[in-house]
Amino acid sequence: MVEPRLATVLNVNDDDANRYLVNRILEMAGYHVIEAATGMSALLMAEQHRPDVVVLDVKLPDISGYEVCARLRANPDTAAIAVMHTSATFVTSDKKARGLDGGADAYLTQPFESSELIATVRSLLRLRHAEQAARRRADELAEMDRRKDEFLAMLAHELRNPLAAIMTAIGILERKPTDDTKEARMRGIIHRQTNHLARLVDDLLDVSRITRGKVELRSGRLDLRAVLLQVVQVIRPITEARGLGLEVSLPEGPLLISGDATRLEQVFTNLLDNAAKYTDSGHISLRVEKEGVDGTAQAVVRVRDTGIGIPPDVLPRIFDLFAQADTSLERTRGGLGIGLTLVRQLVHLHGGQVQAVSPGPGLGAEFVVRLPLLHVHEVSLAPPVNTVSRGGRRILLVEDNPDARQAMRELLELWGHDVEVAPDGLQGVELAVRKPPELALVDIGLPGLDGYRVARELRMRIGRDIRLVAITGYGGPEGHDRALEAGFDLHIVKPVKPDELDRLLSNL
C-alpha cells in the first residue's frame, strides 16, 4: 500500500525537546508537521488547518489532552480527525482506558520508538481514509436513494394520469347497459386490469416509503369485519373470473380495532389477490376468529388457498423484498415481489403479526394475520354517515391531460353537474374568479401555476365559499399535508374509482 505523502500531523506538546523530537521523526517519514504547545492553541490550529492526525500529549499547561480530545470530538468540523494520546506521566491502564473512552484512537506511553510512532500514525491514516471512503459511499448511496424516490414519484405521476383517464372512461361505459356479452366481458377485463395496474403503482411507491420509514397510519376505531367485507366485494369478481371458489367465514359481532382502514384493505386485498393469482383450481378461504380475552384479545384472519404452495427454501424469506413463490422462467404469475413486504410492514405498524405456512409445492398456502382488538366497553364508534348524491352543482375541472379532462368532464356531466374545464392553472383561476363554482377539482402538476398555487389564489380571491379538491398523481402523506396547507379540503390520488369519487364529492 502506498502511503499518502504530505499528510498533515498536528503535534501538541508543551515540552520543547519532546515536541522537536516528534516533529523530526514525523518529517523524516514524509509528513507535513504543524505544532502547538498548549491545549487552547491546539484547538485553534485544528480548526484552522484540519490536520489528518493529532499527536496529543495528555499533560498540558492549560487544559488536559483529555479535554482537548473531548472538544475536538464535540466540534463537527474537527470530529473526524484521528487523535493519538502520548504521555510519559499517565501510563497506567486506567489512564489509557480514560483516553480511549474519551475519544482517542490510540494511546502511546513515552518513551516510544520512532518506528512505533510512525506505524501508529500510518494505522490511524489508513483508518481515516477508510472512514472517508465509507462516508463518501454513504453520501453517494443517499443521493442515489433520493434520485430513486424522485424517479418513482414522477413515474407514479406519469402512470396515474393515463390510468385515471382509462378508469373514468370505463366508469362511464359501465353505466350504459349492453346486451352484447362480448362487450360486457371486454369492459370487465379493462376494469380489472386497470385496477391491477393502479395497485402495482401504489405498491411500488408504498414499499419505497415504508423502507424509508415514511408511512404514517391515519388510525381510527373501526370494525375489521366491515373492512374485510369491502375487500371480499373487490376480490370476488377476480376469483369468479378464474373459476375459483371463495369461502368467507366471519364472526357475527364486530371486530373493533384501532387502525387505518385504507391500509388494512391494502393488506387483505394483497393476500387474497395473491391467493387467486397462485391458485389454478380449487378454492380460497377467508376465515376470521377471535382469540384471547381483555388485553390479549386479537382478531386472527386466515387466508388459505389450494394453489401452487411455497417451497421450503422460499418460505423463510417470502416476506422479503422482491421474493417470489413463482421462480420459473415463464413468470406466468406476474407481480413485482413487493406485495408481501408491504403486508408485513403494514401489519407490524398496526401492532400485529403475519405468518406464512405451506406444506410444500402443490399443496397450497396459508397466511395468518393477528391484530390486537380493542375492549368493547372502551369503544364508541361514530354512527355511519349517510351519503346522498348531490347533482346539479357547478364544478370547475382544472386538468392538463386532455384525455383525463374529457373523460372526467363527461362523467361529471353524466351525474348531472354543470362542468367547466381549464387546461392549466392560470385559466383555472381566471374561470373561477369570473364565475365562481361551488366545487373545483384541481390537478397538482399543472403548467403555469401548479395546483398548490391555484388553491392559494382561489382562497385569497374567493375565500371559503368554494370547495377545493386536489386530484393528483403524486401520493403519500407529504402530498396530502401540503395540499391541506395550500387550502384544499380534500386530497385524492389518481386513479380514483368513479363510485368512490361520487361518494367523496357527495360528502363535500
N, C-alpha and C positions, 0 to 999 in steps of 0.2 A: 504493500500500500504506500503510495507516495504521500508524504506529509505535506500539508499546505504550508507554503512559505510565508513569512512575514505576518503570521497570526499575531495579534496584539495581546500582551500579557501585562496586567497591572500588578506591580509588586509593592505590597504595603507592609512596611516595617519601620519602626522608629529607631532601630539600631543601624547607624550608618554603615558599619563594617558588614553586617549581615545583609543589608539591603544591596550594597555594592557587589558582594559575592554572588548573590542570587541573580542580580542583573547580568553579570558577566557569563554565568552558566547559561542563562536563557538566550542571551545574544549570540553566544558561540554556537548554540543549537539552531540559530536561524530565526529567532522570534524577535518581533519588534516590542521593546520593553518601555513602559512608562512607569513612574514610581510616585509613591506618596508616603509621608511619614506619620500621618495621623488618620484617625477614622473618618473625621468630617471631610478632610481633603480627598480621601479615597472615594467617598460617596459622590463628591462633586466631579471627580475625574471619571468615575464610572458612568455617570450620566452624560458627561460631555463626549467621551471618546468611545463608549460602548465596547470595551475590550472583550476578547473571546474568553479569557480566563483571568481570575483574580487570585494571586497568591497572597493570602491574608494572614498576617501574624495575629495571634489571639490577644497578646498583651500590647495595648497601645496607650499612649499618654492621655487621650481624652475619653473615647468610648471604646469598649472592648470589640475584638474581632467578631464575637458572637452577635453583638448589637449591629455592627456593620453588615454582617450577613443577613440578619433579620430584615434590616431596612432595604437591602438590595432586593430581597425576595418580595417585599411588600410593594415595591415600585414596579408597575407594569413595564416601564422602559428598561429596567435592569434585571427583571426577574429571571430571564433565561440565561444570564451569564453564569458560566461554571465557576465555582468557588472552591479553593483548596486552602484549608487552615494549616498553618505551621505554628509550632511553639516549642520552645526549649524549657518552658516552665510548666505548662499544663499538659503533662504527659501521661497521666493515669487514664485507665479505661473509662472512668465515668466522665472525664473531661472530653475525651474523644467522642463518647456517645452523645454528650450535650451538643457538641459542634455539629455532628452529623444529623441529629434530630432537629437542630435549629435551621437546617437547610444547606449545610455544606455538602459538597460532592466527594471530598476526600480530606484526609487529615494526616499530615506528616509531622513526626516529632524530630526535633533537632538534637544532635547533628544528623544530617542525612547525606547520602552520597549524591553526587551530581546526576548519576545515571538514574537514581530513584526519582529525583525531582523531574527530570526530563520525561521519563517513562510515564509518570503520573499526569504530567501536562498533556502528553500525547493521548493518553487514555481519555482525559476529560474532553479534549478536542474531538476525538472520534465520537464520543457520546453526544457532544453538542451538535456535530454535523448530522448525526443520525436523527436527533430530535428535530433539527431544522428541516431535514428531508421529509420526516413524518408529518411535520406541521404543514409544509408546502403541499404534500399529498392530500392531507385532510382538507386544506383550503380548496384544492382542485376538485376533490370529490364533492365538497359542499356547493361549489359553483356549478358542477355538473348536475347535482341534485336540484338546484334552483332552476337551472335551464330546463331540466326534465319536467319539473312541475309547471313551468310556464308553457312548455310544449303541450303537455296533457290538457291544461286549461284551454289553450287555443284549439287543440284538436276536438275537445268536447264541444266547444262553441260552434266550430265548423260542422261537426256531425249533427248536432242538435237542431240546427236551423233546417236542413232538409228533412230530418225526421219529424220536426214539428209540422212542416207543410204536408208531409205524407199522412201523418196521424190525423190532422184536421180534415184532410180531403176524404180519407176513408170514413171518418166520422159522419161526414155529410152523406156519403154514399149509403152507409148503413141505415140512415134514416129514411131512405127511399126503398120501399118493399119491392122485391123482384120475384118473379115466378121461375126465373132461369136458375136451375140448381147449380149449373156450372159457374155462373157469375157469382152466386152466393158463396160457393166454395172458394173461388178466387179472392173474393173480399175477405173471407175468413183467413186465408193464407197471408194476405198482405197485412191484416190486422195483427195476427200472431207474430209474424216475423218482424214487424216494426216495433212491437213491444219488446221482443227479444233483443233487437239492436239497442233499444233505449236502455235496457237493463245492463247490457255489456258496457255501454259508455259509462253508466253510473257506477258499475263495479270497478271499472278501470280507475276512475277518479277517486272513489272511496278508498281503495286499497292504498293509493298514494297518500291520501290524507291520514289514514289510520297508521301507516308505518311511520309517519312523522308526528303522530300524537295530536293531530289537529281536528279530530272528530269530536264534536260536542253533542251529547244527547239532549233533546228537548223533552225531558221526562215529565210525566204526569200520572195520576192514578187512572188506571184503565182496566178493562176486562179482557184478559188474554183470550178468552173464548170468542169474543167478538172479532178480535184481530185474526184469529185462525179461520173463522167463518169467511171473512173477507178474502183471505188467501185462497181458501178452497174454491171460492167463486171464480177466482182468476185461473187456478190450475186445472179445474175440472175440464174445460174445453180442450186443454192440451192433452190430458190423459185420454179423453174420448177420441181425439184425432189419432192417437197412437193405438187405439184398441185396448187400452188398459183399464182394469177395474180400479176404482178409488173407494176405499173403505174409510169412513170417518167415524170415530167414537169419541164424543166429548161428554164431560160430566154435565149434569143438569144445571147446577148452580154456577154463579160467576166465579172466575179465577182472577181475583183482584191483585194486581201487581203495580209497582212503580216502574214506568218505562216509557220509551219513545215508540209510539205506535208505528210510525213510518219505518223505523229501523227494525222493529220486530217483524213487520210484514216482509221486509227485505230478507231477514234471516230465514223465515219459514218458506218464503217463495223460492229462495235459493235451494233449500233442502228438497222440497217437493219437485221443483223443476229438474234438479239433478237426478232424483229418483226416476222421473219419467224419461229423462234422456238416456239413462243407463239401463233401462228395462225394455227388452224387446217384446216380451209377452208375459202375461200373468197379471199381477195387481200390485197396488201401492196402498199402504195403510197409514193413517194418521190417528194415533191414539194418545189421549191425554188422561193423566191420573193425578190425584193429589196424594202427596206423601208427607208424613210428619205432622206435628201439631204446633200451634203457637209460634214461637220464634224459629222453629226448624221447618215449618211448613213450606213446601215447594211444589210447583207445578212441574210434572215430568211429561215432556212431549216426545213421543217416539214416532219417527218416520221410517217405515220399513218397506223394502221392495224385494221383488223376486228377480232382480236383474243380474248383471254380469259379475257382481261381487267385487271384492277388493283383495288383491294378492297379499299374502302375509308380509312381504318385504315393503309394500307400499303403505300398508295400514298405519305404521308408526308416524309417517310423515304426510298423511293425507291432508292435514290442515295447513301444511307449509305452502308458501307462495309458489305458484306455478306447478304444484304437484298434480298429477293426472292419474286417474284409475285406468283410463284407456291409453296405453302407451304404444299402441300399434302404429305402424307407419301410415295406415289409411286415415287415422284420426277421424273416424266417421262420427264420433260423438260431438265434436266441436268443443267450444269453450276455451277460456283463457287460463284456466287453472288458478283463478283468484277467488272464486265464489266461496269456497270453504274457508279460506283465510279470513274473509270478511265475516263469515258466520261465527268463527271462533272469537274474533276480536270484539264483535258487537255483543255476543253473549257475555263475554267477560266484562264488558263495560256495564252490563246490566246486573253484575254481581252473580252471574250464573256459570254453568259449566256445560260443555258439549263433549260427547264421546262418540266414536265410530266403532262399530262392531261388524265383523263379517266372517262367516265360516270359511271363506275362500272363494276362488274364481268359480263363477257359475252358480253360486249359492246365495246370491242376494246380499244386502247390507242393511244395517240399521243405524240411524243416528239418533242419539238421545240428548235432549236439551233439558237442563234443570234450571228453573228460575225461581227465586225466592218470592213467596206470597206475602201479601200484607195481612195484618189482622183485620178481620171483618169489622169489628167494633170500632176500629180506628178510621174507617174509610167512609166518606160520604161522597159518592160520585155525583157530579153535576148532572142535572136532568138532560136528556137528549134535546138537541136543538132541531126544531122543525124548520126545514128549508123550503121556502116556496119560491118557485121561479118567478123572476120579475122581468117581464117582457116590456118592450116599448121604451127602452132607455136610450138616451143619446150617448153614443160611445165614440171616442176618438182612438183609432189604432195607429200607432207610430211604429213602423216596421220597415227595415230597408231591404229585406229579402222579398222579391216580388211574388214568388210562389207562396211563401208563408203568409204574406199580406193578403193575397187574393183569397186563399183558402179560408183564412180566419175571418175575413170580411163576409164571405158567403155563409159561413157557419153562424156568425152572429146575426146576420140578416134573416137566416132561416129560423132563428129563435124569436124574431120579431123586433130586433133592435134597429135603431136608426144609426148607421155607421158612417163616419168619415175617416179617411185614411191619409197618412203622410209618410213619405219615404225617408225622411231624415228629421233630426231634432229641431232644426230651425223652422221648417214648415209646420212641424207639430205644434211648436209654441205659438206660431202665428195663428194657426187654425183655432187653437184652444182659447186664445185671448179674444179673437174676433167673435167666436161663437162658443162660449164655454160649455163643454159637455158635462154630463153627470159623472162619467167614468172615462178614464184614459188608460189604455193598455199600451205600455211603452217598452220597447226593446232597449237593452242596455248598450249593446255595441252598435251605436248609430254613427253615421258620418256627420261631420259638423259638430253639433252638440251631442255628447253622449247622453244616455238615459238619466244618469245621476244629475247632470246639469239641467236637463229638461225638467226633472222633478223639482229642483230648487227654483228654477224660473217660474214654474206654474204655481208653486206655493207662495212665492213672493208677489206674483202679479194677480193671482186669482184667490189665493188663500185656502181655507179648509172646505170651500164649497164644492170641491171636486175630489173624487176618489181616484187614487193613483195605484196602478198595479204594474209591477215590473215583471216582464216575461222575458227571460234571458237564457242563453246557453251557458252562462257562467254560473256554476253551482257552488255549494259549500257555505259554511257558516259565515265566512268573511264577506261573501257577496250579499248574503241575507242581511247582515248587520249594516253594511254600507248602504244598502237600499233603504232601510228604515231610517237611517241617519239623514239620507238625502230628502226624505219626505214621502216615500212610498208607504201605502197602507198594507201592501201585500207583495211578497216576492215569490214568483213561480218559476220553476226551472223547466225549460223545454226538454222534450216534447210533452205537453200537457194533454191528457186524455180529454176528449170533448165533454164527457159526463162530469169529470172532475172540475173542468173549467166552469161548466154551468152551475155546479153546486157552489163553487167558490164565489162566483160573481153574484149568486143569489143571496149570499150572506153579507155582501157589502152594502 
